[in-house]
C-alpha cells in the first residue's frame, strides 16, 4: 500500500470526506472540471437512488437523493460563484 493510500485510509477512518477535499482543491485550480465531476457524482447517486427505490428501500434511496442534491448545489455554487462558496474556498 502506498503512502497516499495509507493517508487516505487514515483520513477516512477519522470521518474526513476525502472526495470533497479533492474536489475543493480541484475547484481552486479548475472550477469547470470540478463542476463536471460533481455533476457526474450526483448522477451516480441518482442512479443508486433509483436502484434502492426499485428494491423498496426508501431510507437508502432518500440518502442517495440527498447526496445527489448536495453535489448539484455545490456545482451550482461553483458555477455562479456565490459569495458564501467563495468565502468557504478562501477558508
C-alpha positions as CSV (number, residue, x, y, z in Angstrom):
1,X,0.0,0.0,0.0
2,X,1.4,3.4,-0.9
3,X,1.8,6.3,1.5
4,X,-1.0,8.1,-0.3
5,X,-3.4,5.1,0.1
6,X,-2.5,4.9,3.8
7,X,-3.1,8.6,4.3
8,X,-6.5,8.4,2.5
9,X,-7.4,5.4,4.7
10,X,-6.4,7.3,7.9
11,X,-8.4,10.3,6.9
12,X,-11.4,8.3,6.0
13,X,-11.2,6.4,9.3
14,X,-11.4,9.8,11.1
15,X,-14.6,10.7,9.1
16,X,-12.9,13.0,6.6
17,X,-14.6,13.1,3.2
18,X,-11.6,12.8,1.0
19,X,-13.5,13.1,-2.2
20,X,-14.9,16.5,-1.1
21,X,-11.4,17.7,-0.2
22,X,-10.1,16.7,-3.6
23,X,-12.9,18.3,-5.4
24,X,-12.4,21.5,-3.4
25,X,-8.8,21.5,-4.3
26,X,-9.7,20.9,-8.0
27,X,-12.2,23.8,-7.8
28,X,-9.4,26.2,-6.9
29,X,-7.4,25.1,-10.0
30,X,-10.1,24.3,-12.4
31,X,-13.7,25.1,-11.4
32,X,-15.2,23.9,-14.7
33,X,-13.7,20.4,-14.2
34,X,-14.8,20.4,-10.6
35,X,-18.4,21.2,-11.6
36,X,-18.3,18.4,-14.2
37,X,-17.0,15.9,-11.6
38,X,-19.7,17.0,-9.1
39,X,-22.4,16.5,-11.6
40,X,-21.0,13.1,-12.5
41,X,-21.1,12.2,-8.8
42,X,-24.6,13.5,-8.5
43,X,-25.7,11.3,-11.4
44,X,-24.1,8.3,-9.8
45,X,-26.0,9.0,-6.6
46,X,-29.2,9.5,-8.6
47,X,-28.8,6.1,-10.3
48,X,-28.1,4.4,-7.0
49,X,-31.3,6.0,-5.5
50,X,-33.3,4.5,-8.4
51,X,-31.9,1.1,-7.6
52,X,-32.9,1.5,-4.0
53,X,-36.4,2.6,-5.0
54,X,-36.7,-0.4,-7.2
55,X,-35.7,-2.6,-4.2
56,X,-38.3,-0.8,-2.0
57,X,-35.6,0.7,0.3
58,X,-36.9,4.2,0.8
59,X,-34.4,5.1,3.5
60,X,-31.3,4.3,1.4
61,X,-32.9,6.0,-1.6
62,X,-33.5,9.2,0.3
63,X,-29.9,9.2,1.5
64,X,-28.7,8.9,-2.1
65,X,-31.1,11.6,-3.3
66,X,-29.8,13.9,-0.5
67,X,-26.2,13.3,-1.6
68,X,-27.2,13.9,-5.3
69,X,-28.9,17.2,-4.4
70,X,-25.9,18.2,-2.2
71,X,-23.5,17.7,-5.2
72,X,-25.7,19.7,-7.6
73,X,-25.9,22.6,-5.1
74,X,-22.1,22.6,-4.8
75,X,-21.7,22.6,-8.5
76,X,-24.2,25.5,-8.9
77,X,-22.4,27.4,-6.1
78,X,-19.2,27.0,-8.1
79,X,-20.7,27.9,-11.4
80,X,-22.4,31.1,-10.1
81,X,-19.6,32.0,-7.7
82,X,-22.0,32.7,-4.8
83,X,-20.3,34.7,-2.1
84,X,-20.7,32.0,0.6
85,X,-18.9,29.5,-1.6
86,X,-16.1,31.9,-2.4
87,X,-15.7,32.7,1.3
88,X,-15.6,28.9,2.0
89,X,-12.9,28.4,-0.6
90,X,-10.7,31.2,0.8
91,X,-11.1,29.4,4.0
